[in-house]
């Protein structure tokens, strides 16, 4: 998304959307100004959704299946926590088997 000749990134777009929401919630704006802000907010929200979709696809690509193969699947944060907690006991049990 290009705004006034400068490249938009996720953080800038989110900050700008928050400012628009705050201005609209305060009220006291002319109808035309409110509509213009609403339109800009919709464009920012679409840009943000697009960026989130891209990030989600990148995460899906990097998820590995049980055999270590890269496999696309939905990302569940709980799975990551479970995987991380399982790695520690496996390392310890591997050491015990060697003794």
Secondary structure, 3 states (H helix, E strand, C coil): CEECCEECCHHHHHHHHHHHHHHHHHCCCCHHHHHHHHHHHHHHHHHHHHHHHHHHHHHHHHCECCCCCECCCCCCHHHHHHHHHHHHHHHHHHHHHHC
